[in-house]
Amino acid sequence: MRTVAGVLILSLCFTPAAVDLRLESPQSAGQVDAQKQAWNILVGGAHASNMDKRANAIQALGLASGDLEAVRLAEDALGDKEALVRGAAAKALGALGSPESIPKLQNLLADKDISVALAVGHALVQLKSNSGYDVYYSLVVGVRKGRTSPITEELNQMKTPVRAIRFAFDQGIGFLPYGGYGMEAYHAWKKRSTAPTRAAAARELAGDPDPRTGQALAKAVSDKDWSVRAAAVEAIAKRGDPALLANIVPAMSDKKDIVRYSAAAAVLRLSRITQENGTQSH
């Protein structure tokens, strides 16, 4: 009996469950160590004296979805003295999907640096807050809310330093329409033209439900720069508002082919919506 009992005890000690537990313990400890190391790296970067390191560390926080500590660290960086870091913090919070951060982001819509305001606007739109459209609206109409100086003066802050171009690419916040208009937009930026930024702002307004935005886009269809005209037409088409149909018909005669093509497609889209609405009303 003792022999049988001993065998049973030994068998229990070496069941698969027991073996799994013994194997998991070192792995779990290793995971904890890795998490601590990862967090120390990010915190160290976020508090580095070097501005670029701070911005890179803060921006990387956007990958840590579901981590409340990452949200807090990014929110703290919204108050950084450097615009590059504040913009990175805004992007991170948008990527983290933190609706609780909306009030803090809204406070930066009036940031003195237009690049930060743009990053904040994009983050707010990601978080489903219509307040994010304000900065894009300001770019299209030419004046920021609460300011009297033309928006071009603020854009000049971004045109001069090479850092402005780097900010646009590194942040990837979507306000430069390279994807839609290719290298021409890039060359315009290098020539220190404000058109690419204004064009992208117009495109961002496609989802803004404010009726005033529709009128601002209708006016932008006549902008002196082709990229802004094309972007305004594209945004109007995406809004799907038949009331703006008459505003884009003249653009089918634009001297720039991309504007003509965009306008033609937009006219087809809005005309179809008009017909569908008429059918439904009957």
C-alpha distance (Angstrom), angle and dihedral (degrees) to the residues before:
residue distance angle dihedral
M1 . . .
R2 3.74 . .
T3 3.79 89.0 .
V4 3.81 92.2 50.9
A5 3.79 91.9 45.9
G6 3.79 90.1 49.8
V7 3.78 91.4 52.2
L8 3.81 91.1 49.7
I9 3.78 91.8 50.8
L10 3.79 91.6 49.0
S11 3.80 90.0 47.6
L12 3.80 91.6 53.4
C13 3.77 91.4 49.5
F14 3.76 91.1 56.1
T15 3.81 101.5 42.3
P16 3.85 115.2 134.4
A17 3.82 89.7 -106.8
A18 3.78 91.7 56.4
V19 3.79 91.9 47.1
D20 3.82 91.5 48.6
L21 3.78 91.4 51.6
R22 3.79 91.8 52.2
L23 3.80 91.0 49.5
E24 3.81 95.2 46.0
S25 3.78 96.8 52.4
P26 3.83 97.0 70.0
Q27 3.83 89.8 42.8
S28 3.80 92.4 52.3
A29 3.78 90.7 48.8
G30 3.77 88.7 50.1
Q31 3.78 91.0 51.6
V32 3.78 91.3 51.2
D33 3.79 90.4 50.6
A34 3.80 90.7 49.0
Q35 3.81 91.3 50.6
K36 3.78 91.5 50.5
Q37 3.78 90.9 48.7
A38 3.81 91.7 48.0
W39 3.78 92.3 49.6
N40 3.80 92.7 47.3
I41 3.81 89.7 52.1
L42 3.80 92.5 52.1
V43 3.79 95.4 43.5
G44 3.79 90.4 47.6
G45 3.79 91.0 50.7
A46 3.79 93.1 45.3
H47 3.81 90.6 55.9
A48 3.80 97.5 39.3
S49 3.79 117.9 130.2
N50 3.80 89.5 -130.3
M51 3.81 110.9 88.4
D52 3.80 95.2 -147.9
K53 3.79 92.2 52.2
R54 3.80 90.8 50.6
A55 3.79 91.8 49.5
N56 3.81 93.1 47.5
A57 3.80 93.4 48.4
I58 3.79 93.3 46.7
Q59 3.77 93.2 46.7
A60 3.82 90.1 51.1
L61 3.81 89.2 59.1
G62 3.78 87.3 76.3
L63 3.80 87.7 75.9
A64 3.82 92.5 59.7
S65 3.79 95.8 82.4
G66 3.80 114.1 -175.4
D67 3.81 94.9 18.7
L68 3.80 110.4 125.6
E69 3.79 92.1 -167.3
A70 3.79 89.3 57.0
V71 3.80 89.0 53.2
R72 3.80 91.6 51.2
L73 3.79 92.7 48.3
A74 3.80 91.2 49.6
E75 3.80 91.4 47.9
D76 3.80 90.3 52.6
A77 3.80 89.2 53.6
L78 3.81 90.5 58.6
G79 3.80 85.4 80.0
D80 3.80 95.3 52.1
K81 3.81 115.4 132.6
E82 3.83 91.4 -128.2
A83 3.80 120.6 77.8
L84 3.80 92.3 -145.6
V85 3.79 90.8 60.0
R86 3.80 94.6 44.4
G87 3.79 89.4 52.0
A88 3.80 91.3 48.9
A89 3.81 89.6 51.1
A90 3.79 91.4 52.4
K91 3.78 91.5 50.5
A92 3.80 91.6 48.5
L93 3.80 92.7 52.3
G94 3.78 91.0 49.8
A95 3.79 90.8 50.9
L96 3.81 91.3 45.6
G97 3.79 89.5 56.9
S98 3.79 94.0 -132.0
P99 3.83 109.7 165.0
E100 3.80 88.9 176.0
S101 3.81 86.9 68.7
I102 3.82 94.0 59.6
P103 3.85 96.4 97.7
K104 3.81 91.5 50.8
L105 3.78 91.4 48.1
Q106 3.79 92.0 48.3
N107 3.80 89.0 57.8
L108 3.81 88.0 63.6
L109 3.80 97.0 52.1
A110 3.80 86.4 94.4
D111 3.81 93.5 47.2
K112 3.79 111.1 149.9
D113 3.81 89.5 -125.1
I114 3.79 111.4 72.5
S115 3.81 92.3 -152.5
V116 3.80 89.8 61.9
A117 3.79 92.0 47.5
L118 3.79 89.5 52.6
A119 3.79 92.4 50.1
V120 3.80 90.4 48.3
G121 3.79 91.7 48.5
H122 3.77 91.7 53.2
A123 3.80 91.9 47.5
L124 3.80 91.6 51.4
V125 3.78 91.6 50.4
Q126 3.82 88.4 51.0
L127 3.79 88.0 52.8
K128 3.82 90.7 51.8
S129 3.80 94.8 -109.7
N130 3.80 113.4 140.2
S131 3.81 89.6 -154.7
G132 3.79 86.1 80.3
Y133 3.77 90.2 72.4
D134 3.81 92.1 65.3
V135 3.78 95.6 83.9
Y136 3.81 92.4 47.9
Y137 3.79 90.6 48.8
S138 3.79 88.8 51.8
L139 3.79 91.0 53.3
V140 3.79 91.8 52.4
V141 3.80 96.6 46.5
G142 3.81 92.6 41.2
V143 3.82 103.9 -120.0
R144 3.78 131.1 75.4
K145 3.78 118.6 -129.6
G146 3.79 111.1 -92.5
R147 3.81 92.4 17.0
T148 3.79 131.4 100.1
S149 3.81 98.8 -167.1
P150 3.82 118.7 91.7
I151 3.78 115.6 -96.4
T152 3.82 89.1 -121.3
E153 3.79 89.8 71.1
E154 3.79 90.2 58.6
L155 3.78 92.1 45.0
N156 3.78 88.0 55.8
Q157 3.80 86.8 68.8
M158 3.78 88.3 65.3
K159 3.78 97.9 41.2
T160 3.76 100.0 59.3
P161 3.81 105.5 55.9
V162 3.78 122.9 59.4
R163 3.80 85.4 -132.8
A164 3.79 89.0 74.4
I165 3.79 92.2 63.4
R166 3.78 90.9 44.9
F167 3.79 90.0 50.2
A168 3.78 90.7 54.7
F169 3.79 93.8 52.8
D170 3.81 98.9 36.8
Q171 3.78 95.1 48.3
G172 3.78 93.2 43.6
I173 3.78 88.6 -161.0
G174 3.76 94.2 156.3
F175 3.78 102.1 -117.1
L176 3.80 94.6 115.5
P177 3.81 110.8 75.1
Y178 3.79 98.1 -148.9
G179 3.77 90.7 131.7
G180 3.79 92.6 58.5
Y181 3.77 102.5 38.7
G182 3.77 105.2 24.2
M183 3.77 126.4 -153.4
E184 3.79 95.4 -13.5
A185 3.78 89.5 71.4
Y186 3.79 90.8 47.5
H187 3.80 91.9 51.7
A188 3.80 89.8 48.6
W189 3.78 89.2 54.7
K190 3.79 91.8 49.5
K191 3.80 88.7 52.0
R192 3.80 86.1 57.8
S193 3.77 94.1 -111.5
T194 3.80 118.1 156.7
A195 3.81 91.3 -148.7
P196 3.84 98.4 95.3
T197 3.78 91.6 54.0
R198 3.82 93.6 46.1
A199 3.79 90.6 45.7
A200 3.78 92.3 52.9
A201 3.80 90.6 46.8
A202 3.80 88.5 56.0
R203 3.79 90.8 51.2
E204 3.81 91.3 50.4
L205 3.82 89.6 56.6
A206 3.78 92.7 66.6
G207 3.80 90.7 97.5
D208 3.81 98.5 42.0
P209 3.83 108.4 114.8
D210 3.84 94.0 -159.4
P211 3.87 109.1 116.1
R212 3.81 89.5 -144.1
T213 3.78 88.2 65.0
G214 3.79 91.1 58.7
Q215 3.79 90.0 55.5
A216 3.80 91.7 46.8
L217 3.81 89.7 53.0
A218 3.80 91.2 47.5
K219 3.79 88.7 55.8
A220 3.81 91.2 47.1
V221 3.82 89.4 59.3
S222 3.81 84.8 77.9
D223 3.81 95.7 47.6
K224 3.80 116.3 139.0
D225 3.81 91.5 -121.6
W226 3.80 119.2 73.6
S227 3.79 95.3 -143.9
V228 3.81 91.4 57.2
R229 3.81 90.9 47.5
A230 3.80 91.7 50.1
A231 3.79 92.5 46.8
A232 3.80 92.3 48.9
V233 3.81 91.2 51.4
E234 3.80 90.5 48.2
A235 3.80 92.0 50.4
I236 3.81 92.2 48.2
A237 3.79 90.3 51.8
K238 3.79 91.8 50.8
R239 3.81 91.8 48.0
G240 3.78 87.8 60.3
D241 3.82 93.8 -148.7
P242 3.83 109.8 152.7
A243 3.80 89.9 -163.8
L244 3.81 87.8 75.0
L245 3.81 94.9 53.0
A246 3.81 94.7 100.3
N247 3.79 90.4 53.5
I248 3.79 94.6 61.4
V249 3.81 100.2 41.0
P250 3.86 92.2 84.5
A251 3.81 89.2 53.6
M252 3.82 89.0 69.4
S253 3.81 85.1 76.9
D254 3.81 94.4 50.1
K255 3.82 116.0 137.1
K256 3.81 90.5 -128.8
D257 3.77 113.0 78.0
I258 3.80 96.7 -145.8
V259 3.81 89.0 56.3
R260 3.80 91.8 48.4
Y261 3.80 92.5 48.7
S262 3.80 93.3 46.0
A263 3.79 91.3 47.9
A264 3.81 92.5 49.2
A265 3.79 91.8 51.2
A266 3.81 90.9 45.5
V267 3.80 91.4 51.4
L268 3.80 90.2 52.8
R269 3.79 91.5 49.3
L270 3.80 96.4 47.6
S271 3.80 92.6 41.8
R272 3.79 89.9 54.5
I273 3.80 90.9 49.3
T274 3.80 89.6 50.1
Q275 3.80 91.2 51.7
E276 3.80 92.2 46.7
N277 3.79 91.1 50.3
G278 3.80 90.2 50.0
T279 3.79 91.5 50.2
Q280 3.79 92.2 49.2
S281 3.82 92.2 49.9
H282 3.79 89.3 57.6
